[in-house]
Structure formats: structure tokens, C-alpha cells
């Protein structure tokens, strides 16, 4: 079962995506998005990307979703809709859940299933990373991100400038009038 | 290629559908936009980690920066709509009367 752990995590990822795409009240959608962010971090960690998993938790969940949370608390209604209180939401959730379960059962049923959409996909338990050589004592992915400041100086300048302009635009938008 | 990509692509398609088919709240569409950004981040990160594409590891971080910009802008627009109309219902956005 441990060889399929990444596939199981991706199934839980899709199920939580169905949970907020069927659009209950936004506060419950935010809760389910937090769960899907945590499961996505688990998928990244299974492939050995520890720094990028930490980025998901810190920046995405801890920064962006907290802002979404209190904005939702500001603009919410008195009786928020759960998944079972509205037939449209429940129907969308069940349809999404069924399609994902069908896909997962088809993939897990045989050992050599092959799906061809644009590319050929096969191997549900294929979670081992193809290893080309040894990478020494450092983590490749952390070194690649550290290269943002040496090879990617222009990227840093562009992203910093766009963040500054974004702040100024938001201040102008919320000034009103 | 691994079957994990099918699930992540399915997650992206589901939240894309959720963005296009809106119900009452503008906020749920913004949440679906955030879901799209999350699935793109996961797909990009998994591809980079599997193929040992070391120098491209800065691309998910840059994607996260721009997703944060766009989320903040969307939220500020939602706050202005909510200040004007009291709620963030999509049916309030009806100034264009053709």
C-alpha cells in the first residue's frame, strides 16, 4: 500500500477540490481549501521537495488563506450553506466524487492500465524518482531555489516591482470615489 | 508518466469549472481561482522534482508570488463590492443594462 501512497494522496486532493468547487458557503470552501493545501504539501514532500512543501504551508496556507478567511468572515451571511442543505451543491459534490472514484478504480484495477489522452500515462505505483547520479550532500531543489538570487536576479527585480505596483493599485482601488 | 498527473489535471479542470459556473457568492469564485493556482503549483513542482530540473525550481516560487498579487487584487475588488452593496452577491453586479 505504501507504493500507492502518492496516488491515494492525489485522490484525496481531487476529492477536496470537488468539495470547494461545488460551492457551498465560502467559509466551508476555505476550510476545504486548507485541507487540499495540506494534502498537496504531502504530495510535494513525497517526491522529496521539502522546501517547496514548507512554502505551500507558510505562504499559501499561512498567508493567502488567512486573508481569505477574514475577508470571508467580513462578508458572510447569517446561515451559511453546508453541502447537504442545498440540492445543487450536493448534486455537484456527488457527481464530482463519482467521477473521481470511477477514475481511481479504473487506474487501480489492473496492473498495466494505460491511458492515452495527449501523452501516455501508466503506472499508478510509479512514485520512484528516476535517479541519474549522486547529488552530493546538498538538496538539489534548495540549490535551485537559491539560484533565484544569482541567476534569477532579473526575476527578483520584476516580481518585487510587480508586488509594489500591486500594493499601490490595491490602495487606489480601495480608496473609492 | 505517472498517473498522479491525471489526478492533478482533473483537480485543475474541476476548479476551472467551478470558477466559470458561479452561484451566489463572488468569494467562492475567488476560492476556485486559488484552487487553480494551487493545482498548477503542485503539478509544476512534481514535474521539476521528478525530472531533476534543478534550475527551474524557482518557477513555482515566482508562480506563488504572482498568485498572491492576483488574490490580493481580487479580494480588494470584492471588498469594494461588499462596501457598496452590503453583500458580495454576483447579482449585484448589474450596472450594464443592455
Interface residues (C-beta under 8 A of the other chain):
Chain A: X6 X7 X10 X11 X13 X14 X17 X18 X20 X21 X22 X23 X25 X26 X29 X30 X33 X36 X37 X40 X43 X44 X47 X48 X49 X52 X55 X56 X59 X60 X63 X64 X65 X67 X68 X71 X72 X74 X75 X77 X88 X96 X99 X100 X103 X104 X107 X115 X117 X119 X120 X121 X122 X123 X124 X126 X127 X129 X130 X132 X140 X141 X143 X144 X145 X147 X148 X151 X152 X155 X159 X162 X163 X166 X169 X170 X173 X174 X176
Chain B: X1 X2 X3 X4 X5 X6 X7 X8 X10 X11 X14 X15 X17 X18 X22 X23 X25 X27 X28 X30 X31 X32 X34 X35 X38 X39 X41 X42 X45 X46 X48 X49 X50 X51 X52 X54 X55 X56 X57 X58 X60 X61 X62 X64 X65 X66 X67 X68 X69 X71 X72 X73 X75 X76 X77 X78 X79 X80 X82 X83 X87 X88
